Amino acid sequence: MAAGGTGGHVIPGLAVARELRQRGHRATFVGTRRGMECKLVPAEGFELKLIDIGGLNRVGFMRKLTTLAQLPFTTLGCLRDASDAVFSMGGYVAGPPVVAALIRRTPVVVMEPNAVAGFTNRLIGRFVTRAIISFAETARYFPAGRAQATGLPVREEFFRIAPKPRSAQLNVLITGGSLGSRTLNQAARQSWPIFRKSGFPIRIVHQTGAADFDRLAEEFGKSGLDGEVAAFIADMPAAFAAADLIVCRSGAGTVSELAAAGRASILVPFPFAADDHQARNAEAMERGGAARLTRDSEMNGEMLFAIVTELGNADAALEGMAAAARKFAKPGAAGKAADILEEAAGG
């Protein structure tokens, strides 16, 4: 399991690994000491083999030189580990174990959850045995017939969220992820007096992250608006279920959760994401009628107010976007990934 670095790589990898373990297989993770895998993988009871490797994409010259020097030695180390198949989520951690697998002619299955393939998956795309994708347009990065749209593993609670009848008061959820988003926090704060002055019927639930929580919680308390501000929302499926409209970033995990829940969204891509993949994800959702895309540089209080009220006042607009989002949903992704791995490994 070459799934390390960020939670966006590790968490889907763990979902697939759990499915494999239930079927009687042994899943071993490869990662680094500084990645999320060091915390998450051992807690799930899986073996973690540590390697020394850094990134090549969007890093400084010295970091590239260091990584290029590490790569052959780390790859040689990975050659000693025999396996029936290698599962890759991409990212810098995947480089050595995937190259080693290709040298050994071990089947490689990659999961590419974004609309544009990441740097590692673009490099190895033509050599992989199978590619698991979330967006149809991602298939162009892999040989014809090798890509299958099974989606990204998402918690089952999101799929259980029922369509929500629109009430007189618009329920808006704003979240920049567990750490929060400075852009979304600032735009929300700027919008509060505009919403208050307009009299638009709205209830706002806002996950700010810890850094801005105290200041925003105090200001929201004085805004006169209905709702609540939280540093972290533990039960995000419940927050999705209560929302008519969600304002958020557009990472692969987030857009997969929006699709599973069937919720309309305003997507504000993180502008510094590798290969601008969040923008490509948001564009795909907007083309499908599921979301409204707004650039980070354009998002402010007035823009947020304008889009929310436009969608809130348009007949059946949010219901149509919610239905369109649901069309992107792909349940059972972890089980389908395990099926593909078993097939690639010869059953």
Stockholm file with secondary structure:
# STOCKHOLM 1.0

chainA/1-347         MAAGGTGGHVIPGLAVARELRQRGHRATFVGTRRGMECKLVPAEGFELKLIDIGGLNRVGFMRKLTTLAQLPFTTLGCLRDASDAVFSMGGYVAGPPVVAALIRRTPVVVMEPNAVAGFTNRLIGRFVTRAIISFAETARYFPAGRAQATGLPVREEFFRIAPKPRSAQLNVLITGGSLGSRTLNQAARQSWPIFRKSGFPIRIVHQTGAADFDRLAEEFGKSGLDGEVAAFIADMPAAFAAADLIVCRSGAGTVSELAAAGRASILVPFPFAADDHQARNAEAMERGGAARLTRDSEMNGEMLFAIVTELGNADAALEGMAAAARKFAKPGAAGKAADILEEAAGG
#=GR chainA/1-347 SS CBCCSSHHHHHHHHHHHHHHHHTTCCCEEEECTTSTHHHHHHHTTCEEEECCCCCCSSCCHHHHHHHHHHHHHHHHHHHTCCCSCEEECCSGGGHHHHHHHHHHTCCEEEEECSSSCCHHHHHHGGGCSEEEESSGGGGGGSCTTCEEECCCCCCHHHHTCCCCCCCSSEEEEEECCTTCCHHHHHHHHHHHHHHHHHTCCEEEEEECCHHHHHHHHHHHHTTCCEEEEESCCSCHHHHHHHCSEEEECCCHHHHHHHHHHTCEEEECCCTTSGGGHHHHHHHHHHHTTSEEECCGGGCSHHHHHHHHHHHHHSTTHHHHHHHHHHTTCCTTHHHHHHHHHHHHTTC
#=GC SS_cons         CBCCSSHHHHHHHHHHHHHHHHTTCCCEEEECTTSTHHHHHHHTTCEEEECCCCCCSSCCHHHHHHHHHHHHHHHHHHHTCCCSCEEECCSGGGHHHHHHHHHHTCCEEEEECSSSCCHHHHHHGGGCSEEEESSGGGGGGSCTTCEEECCCCCCHHHHTCCCCCCCSSEEEEEECCTTCCHHHHHHHHHHHHHHHHHTCCEEEEEECCHHHHHHHHHHHHTTCCEEEEESCCSCHHHHHHHCSEEEECCCHHHHHHHHHHTCEEEECCCTTSGGGHHHHHHHHHHHTTSEEECCGGGCSHHHHHHHHHHHHHSTTHHHHHHHHHHTTCCTTHHHHHHHHHHHHTTC
//
